[in-house]
Amino acid sequence: MKIKEFLSPADVMIDVAASDKRKLLAELALKAGASLDIEPDHVLAELIRREDLGSTGVGGGVAIPHARFPQLDKPYGVVVRLRRPMDFDAVDNKSVDIVFLLLLPEAANRERLGALAAITRKLRDPAVAAALRGARDATQLYAAVATD
């Protein structure tokens, strides 16, 4: 699965200023909820529930918060570069500055696993991470993560 299949240029946010993880998740839930016609409070609750199972801070300054929703029939993503790195309880204990929100259909299938694998593979590439951090605007940020 290709990232551009579930991430649109409109769902890229650059230099987001959130003071903590919960406020960032709330902002992402608001954006996703409006785009998907899902109550933002429900999106936030599911994201927090997933974080309570273990941090989605995967290391290297990257977090991939994700949750499943029965209302969805395909994955949906939002990518964010933070203005300042924040604590995300990441596995490597490093602050996070790149966040890729992924909302998935509830049913476990190849598409869902493919979306998460595509993001993980892309964001672990040092050249991609450098391009995301160096992007001057949302268009460059999108190009860095969504091009093959």
Backbone as CSV, one residue per row, in Angstrom:
resi,resn,N_x,N_y,N_z,CA_x,CA_y,CA_z,C_x,C_y,C_z
1,MET,0.845,-1.175,0.000,0.000,0.000,0.000,0.891,1.239,0.000
2,LYS,0.487,2.232,-0.744,1.241,3.473,-0.841,0.623,4.534,0.069
3,ILE,1.469,5.335,0.696,1.008,6.352,1.642,0.047,7.328,0.984
4,LYS,0.278,7.683,-0.270,-0.612,8.650,-0.932,-2.030,8.107,-1.108
5,GLU,-2.229,6.808,-0.883,-3.572,6.229,-0.951,-4.415,6.598,0.273
6,PHE,-3.765,6.981,1.384,-4.531,7.322,2.583,-4.089,8.637,3.225
7,LEU,-3.212,9.367,2.557,-2.790,10.688,3.034,-2.949,11.681,1.901
8,SER,-3.732,12.722,2.131,-3.903,13.754,1.113,-3.065,14.981,1.486
9,PRO,-2.731,15.818,0.517,-1.976,17.045,0.826,-2.693,17.932,1.844
10,ALA,-4.006,17.847,1.910,-4.777,18.652,2.870,-4.594,18.156,4.303
11,ASP,-4.062,16.961,4.462,-3.901,16.364,5.787,-2.444,16.376,6.256
12,VAL,-1.757,17.447,5.906,-0.376,17.668,6.311,-0.338,18.963,7.114
13,MET,0.266,18.894,8.276,0.345,20.070,9.148,1.808,20.305,9.499
14,ILE,2.244,21.547,9.383,3.647,21.860,9.614,3.777,22.877,10.738
15,ASP,4.804,22.699,11.549,5.097,23.597,12.675,3.930,23.721,13.654
16,VAL,3.349,22.581,13.983,2.252,22.531,14.953,2.829,22.770,16.353
17,ALA,2.172,23.654,17.089,2.616,23.985,18.447,1.645,23.368,19.445
18,ALA,2.016,22.228,19.980,1.217,21.582,21.028,2.119,21.455,22.245
19,SER,1.570,21.731,23.401,2.407,21.744,24.603,2.640,20.355,25.201
20,ASP,1.768,19.402,24.874,1.970,18.046,25.383,1.259,17.033,24.490
21,LYS,1.530,15.782,24.762,1.013,14.683,23.954,-0.516,14.680,23.886
22,ARG,-1.174,14.853,25.013,-2.640,14.814,25.026,-3.237,15.948,24.189
23,LYS,-2.655,17.147,24.293,-3.174,18.279,23.502,-2.944,18.045,22.012
24,LEU,-1.814,17.455,21.675,-1.563,17.136,20.273,-2.574,16.112,19.774
25,LEU,-2.797,15.057,20.537,-3.775,14.045,20.133,-5.168,14.650,19.989
26,ALA,-5.515,15.594,20.860,-6.814,16.262,20.768,-6.912,17.071,19.474
27,GLU,-5.839,17.753,19.112,-5.830,18.531,17.869,-5.954,17.615,16.648
28,LEU,-5.243,16.505,16.685,-5.326,15.543,15.588,-6.719,14.911,15.508
29,ALA,-7.302,14.627,16.660,-8.653,14.051,16.700,-9.674,15.023,16.124
30,LEU,-9.500,16.303,16.401,-10.406,17.327,15.866,-10.327,17.352,14.342
31,LYS,-9.119,17.351,13.806,-8.933,17.379,12.347,-9.492,16.109,11.712
32,ALA,-9.133,14.966,12.264,-9.594,13.695,11.703,-11.108,13.553,11.816
33,GLY,-11.644,13.907,12.971,-13.089,13.802,13.168,-13.865,14.631,12.156
34,ALA,-13.393,15.844,11.893,-14.063,16.708,10.917,-13.967,16.117,9.508
35,SER,-12.819,15.560,9.159,-12.633,14.996,7.821,-13.448,13.725,7.607
36,LEU,-13.616,12.938,8.672,-14.245,11.623,8.545,-15.671,11.562,9.060
37,ASP,-16.160,12.671,9.591,-17.498,12.721,10.190,-17.629,11.707,11.335
38,ILE,-16.592,11.707,12.173,-16.592,10.920,13.406,-16.421,11.916,14.541
39,GLU,-17.140,11.724,15.607,-17.055,12.633,16.749,-15.604,12.731,17.239
40,PRO,-15.020,13.946,17.253,-13.629,14.096,17.687,-13.355,13.524,19.077
41,ASP,-14.310,13.637,19.997,-14.114,13.071,21.334,-13.947,11.554,21.275
42,HIS,-14.656,10.915,20.342,-14.532,9.467,20.175,-13.148,9.121,19.601
43,VAL,-12.699,9.903,18.623,-11.368,9.681,18.053,-10.313,9.829,19.149
44,LEU,-10.418,10.902,19.927,-9.458,11.142,21.000,-9.470,9.999,22.015
45,ALA,-10.643,9.554,22.402,-10.750,8.475,23.392,-10.064,7.204,22.881
46,GLU,-10.243,6.890,21.613,-9.617,5.687,21.045,-8.097,5.845,20.955
47,LEU,-7.639,7.039,20.603,-6.191,7.272,20.540,-5.565,7.147,21.928
48,ILE,-6.227,7.704,22.922,-5.705,7.618,24.293,-5.740,6.171,24.780
49,ARG,-6.812,5.465,24.448,-6.905,4.055,24.838,-5.730,3.265,24.251
50,ARG,-5.392,3.548,22.998,-4.265,2.861,22.363,-2.941,3.254,23.028
51,GLU,-2.762,4.534,23.344,-1.539,4.988,24.003,-1.393,4.351,25.387
52,ASP,-2.522,4.104,26.048,-2.475,3.469,27.364,-1.942,2.039,27.297
53,LEU,-2.066,1.412,26.140,-1.530,0.061,25.952,-0.012,0.083,25.805
54,GLY,0.515,1.196,25.379,1.947,1.365,25.144,2.144,2.507,24.173
55,SER,3.175,3.271,24.386,3.405,4.444,23.556,3.568,4.070,22.088
56,THR,3.044,4.924,21.223,3.225,4.765,19.786,4.424,5.591,19.299
57,GLY,5.227,6.081,20.248,6.491,6.718,19.901,7.470,5.616,19.537
58,VAL,7.756,5.482,18.242,8.509,4.332,17.747,10.020,4.534,17.749
59,GLY,10.467,5.711,18.125,11.898,5.992,18.170,12.336,6.888,17.033
60,GLY,13.519,7.448,17.186,14.058,8.311,16.144,13.317,9.613,15.965
61,GLY,12.587,10.042,17.005,11.837,11.292,16.916,10.490,11.160,16.230
62,VAL,10.018,9.921,16.063,8.786,9.645,15.313,7.750,8.952,16.207
63,ALA,6.489,9.350,16.032,5.370,8.662,16.684,4.311,8.349,15.626
64,ILE,3.661,7.206,15.804,2.592,6.799,14.885,1.357,6.428,15.698
65,PRO,0.679,7.433,16.278,-0.552,7.111,17.011,-1.583,6.547,16.034
66,HIS,-2.284,5.526,16.472,-3.257,4.894,15.589,-4.384,4.281,16.396
67,ALA,-5.507,4.100,15.707,-6.686,3.486,16.321,-7.568,2.934,15.206
68,ARG,-8.476,2.056,15.595,-9.395,1.435,14.629,-10.817,1.943,14.858
69,PHE,-11.562,2.035,13.749,-12.933,2.526,13.804,-13.818,1.729,12.852
70,PRO,-14.969,1.266,13.340,-15.861,0.489,12.473,-16.454,1.330,11.337
71,GLN,-16.483,2.648,11.495,-17.055,3.520,10.471,-16.178,3.625,9.217
72,LEU,-14.912,3.256,9.340,-13.989,3.437,8.225,-13.946,2.212,7.328
73,ASP,-13.828,2.464,6.034,-13.645,1.357,5.104,-12.266,1.389,4.461
74,LYS,-11.475,2.424,4.787,-10.091,2.488,4.321,-9.280,3.321,5.306
75,PRO,-7.960,3.170,5.309,-7.119,3.948,6.219,-7.186,5.452,5.917
76,TYR,-6.897,6.234,6.944,-6.861,7.695,6.837,-5.666,8.185,7.641
77,GLY,-4.900,9.102,7.074,-3.731,9.595,7.770,-3.628,11.105,7.836
78,VAL,-2.892,11.562,8.833,-2.512,12.967,8.992,-1.050,12.952,9.419
79,VAL,-0.210,13.733,8.749,1.189,13.815,9.149,1.470,15.227,9.660
80,VAL,2.235,15.281,10.735,2.500,16.537,11.435,3.986,16.664,11.740
81,ARG,4.511,17.852,11.500,5.835,18.172,12.027,5.624,19.207,13.117
82,LEU,6.115,18.906,14.287,5.934,19.792,15.430,6.925,20.954,15.389
83,ARG,6.491,22.067,15.918,7.380,23.224,16.017,8.546,22.921,16.946
84,ARG,8.216,22.268,18.075,9.240,21.865,19.049,9.012,20.401,19.413
85,PRO,10.091,19.637,19.510,9.943,18.232,19.922,9.290,18.140,21.306
86,MET,8.545,17.058,21.508,7.868,16.855,22.795,8.072,15.434,23.293
87,ASP,7.905,15.285,24.581,7.964,13.958,25.181,6.742,13.169,24.719
88,PHE,6.966,11.958,24.251,5.872,11.105,23.776,5.995,9.710,24.380
89,ASP,6.833,9.593,25.422,7.096,8.285,26.027,7.593,7.280,24.994
90,ALA,8.419,7.743,24.076,8.903,6.898,22.979,9.775,5.767,23.502
91,VAL,9.872,4.713,22.708,10.634,3.532,23.113,12.107,3.841,23.345
92,ASP,12.646,4.856,22.664,14.055,5.216,22.848,14.233,6.400,23.804
93,ASN,13.138,6.814,24.445,13.133,7.925,25.399,13.528,9.270,24.784
94,LYS,13.508,9.374,23.469,13.817,10.636,22.794,12.531,11.385,22.485
95,SER,12.650,12.701,22.425,11.496,13.537,22.077,11.074,13.274,20.634
96,VAL,9.812,13.562,20.363,9.210,13.322,19.056,8.948,14.659,18.374
97,ASP,9.242,14.727,17.072,8.906,15.925,16.302,8.152,15.611,15.013
98,ILE,8.063,14.325,14.645,7.287,13.898,13.483,6.211,12.933,13.979
99,VAL,4.957,13.249,13.652,3.832,12.425,14.109,2.975,12.074,12.902
100,PHE,2.695,10.794,12.745,1.823,10.339,11.661,0.626,9.657,12.301
101,LEU,-0.509,10.333,12.295,-1.761,9.763,12.805,-2.311,8.815,11.754
102,LEU,-2.691,7.618,12.186,-3.279,6.644,11.278,-4.558,6.096,11.891
103,LEU,-5.659,6.303,11.198,-6.939,5.726,11.611,-7.283,4.635,10.612
104,LEU,-7.687,3.503,11.155,-7.846,2.296,10.354,-9.237,1.702,10.472
105,PRO,-9.653,0.947,9.451,-10.893,0.184,9.591,-10.734,-0.825,10.724
106,GLU,-11.830,-1.165,11.354,-11.759,-2.066,12.501,-11.308,-3.476,12.125
107,ALA,-11.751,-3.951,10.990,-11.410,-5.315,10.580,-9.916,-5.425,10.287
108,ALA,-9.306,-6.450,10.831,-7.888,-6.703,10.554,-7.781,-7.281,9.153
109,ASN,-7.049,-6.594,8.315,-6.868,-7.087,6.957,-5.518,-6.633,6.421
110,ARG,-5.212,-7.081,5.238,-3.932,-6.759,4.639,-3.768,-5.257,4.421
111,GLU,-4.858,-4.579,4.063,-4.802,-3.135,3.820,-4.366,-2.396,5.084
112,ARG,-4.941,-2.763,6.217,-4.613,-2.112,7.487,-3.146,-2.337,7.839
113,LEU,-2.723,-3.566,7.748,-1.334,-3.869,8.056,-0.395,-3.221,7.050
114,GLY,-0.817,-3.151,5.805,-0.004,-2.523,4.772,0.192,-1.043,5.012
115,ALA,-0.843,-0.361,5.501,-0.745,1.073,5.780,0.257,1.333,6.895
116,LEU,0.158,0.594,7.968,1.072,0.777,9.096,2.511,0.424,8.692
117,ALA,2.670,-0.630,7.930,4.005,-1.031,7.473,4.601,0.025,6.541
118,ALA,3.785,0.592,5.663,4.271,1.613,4.732,4.780,2.838,5.487
119,ILE,4.041,3.254,6.499,4.453,4.415,7.288,5.740,4.108,8.043
120,THR,5.779,2.978,8.697,6.950,2.608,9.487,8.193,2.532,8.613
121,ARG,8.063,1.885,7.482,9.194,1.751,6.560,9.673,3.127,6.089
122,LYS,8.755,3.975,5.717,9.093,5.300,5.195,9.754,6.166,6.261
123,LEU,9.183,6.193,7.462,9.680,7.093,8.498,10.976,6.606,9.140
124,ARG,11.321,5.344,8.971,12.595,4.838,9.493,13.759,5.145,8.555
125,ASP,13.460,5.596,7.352,14.505,5.938,6.388,15.123,7.277,6.801
126,PRO,16.418,7.307,7.129,17.048,8.549,7.580,16.924,9.702,6.581
127,ALA,16.954,9.397,5.284,16.822,10.446,4.275,15.421,11.059,4.298
128,VAL,14.415,10.221,4.496,13.033,10.723,4.574,12.858,11.562,5.835
129,ALA,13.360,11.073,6.955,13.258,11.832,8.208,13.927,13.197,8.068
130,ALA,15.096,13.229,7.444,15.797,14.506,7.242,14.988,15.429,6.335
131,ALA,14.379,14.867,5.285,13.559,15.679,4.382,12.333,16.238,5.105
132,LEU,11.725,15.434,5.973,10.564,15.913,6.741,10.970,17.052,7.666
133,ARG,12.083,16.885,8.324,12.550,17.916,9.260,13.003,19.179,8.543
134,GLY,13.476,19.041,7.308,13.963,20.193,6.558,12.934,20.830,5.638
135,ALA,11.735,20.254,5.561,10.705,20.793,4.654,10.365,22.236,5.023
136,ARG,10.284,23.074,4.005,9.961,24.491,4.238,8.464,24.739,4.331
137,ASP,7.664,23.830,3.784,6.219,24.024,3.817,5.514,22.668,3.741
138,ALA,4.190,22.714,3.812,3.395,21.486,3.817,3.538,20.702,2.515
139,THR,3.722,21.394,1.401,3.887,20.717,0.115,5.153,19.865,0.116
140,GLN,6.247,20.423,0.623,7.494,19.654,0.700,7.377,18.499,1.693
141,LEU,6.675,18.743,2.791,6.484,17.696,3.786,5.704,16.523,3.171
142,TYR,4.628,16.853,2.454,3.829,15.817,1.787,4.688,15.047,0.779
143,ALA,5.444,15.770,-0.029,6.281,15.126,-1.037,7.292,14.184,-0.389
144,ALA,7.839,14.576,0.738,8.845,13.744,1.410,8.273,12.434,1.903
145,VAL,7.037,12.430,2.339,6.461,11.220,2.926,5.594,10.425,1.945
146,ALA,5.009,11.079,0.944,4.021,10.392,0.102,4.545,9.961,-1.255
147,THR,5.752,10.371,-1.616,6.271,9.924,-2.898,6.961,8.573,-2.735
148,ASP,6.932,7.810,-3.790,7.513,6.468,-3.738,8.998,6.489,-3.949
